Amino acid sequence: HRKDRQAAEEELEQVKGRLADNIEDLHDEIDRLSYALDVCSGEREDSKILLEDQVAANGRLSQECAQLKTELDVQRQQASSRSEEKSSLEAKLQEAQAARSELQSKLQLVTSQKDSLVRDVAQARSQCAQAANVRNDIVSLWKKQPAEPLNYKTADEPSMLEPLRGLLACLSHTTATFLGFPSTCVAMQKVQVRKVCSVHNPYLWKKYCDSQDELKMVHKSKGVTVRQLAPAA
């Protein structure tokens, strides 16, 4: 027990020594911090003085700037009054140039549209003339009285193929539906005519004419006026 007690006392003495050293180091650190705080306080006072001087200088500069701004505003008002007429003339000139450019653009657009319409009208007239010729040829073929009851004739001229194709496409729908129902003749827009044949059947033609005359008599008796139909789009 004596040995343990002696060892504990020695260890306690060592701890006390280390604590004393740490306390001494803490006192030194406190002294250094106090000195640094004093230095910072002095610098703070110096900065405060410099800041006050700077604020005073800024105040003087603000007064001078206000005075200069007043003089500048006066000069600007004078310059504005002198340049009002010039600005107005420049604005009017720009408006006139813009209006001229707009009129030139509209003129070019109208000219282009006019040329396009002229080409479209010429093309439409040419197609209508071709379609009318084809229709007249078909009607003349129906009315023709051949030597035989049925007469077949193949057209070898390639010029008859395209007008007939255009006539078939013109007389058919151009959309997949018509009045809400699927169109059965829209496929005629892509039809290709390979060969043209003319067929005359006197019996069928007479039957068609009799039906037409009968329908005219019915309309006349009932006072019905039939308008000419146009190909549906």
Summary of the structure (lengths in Angstrom):
residues: 233
radius of gyration: 54.9
end to end distance: 124.1
largest distance: 158.8
contacts: 464
relative contact order: 0.04
helix: 78%
strand: 6%
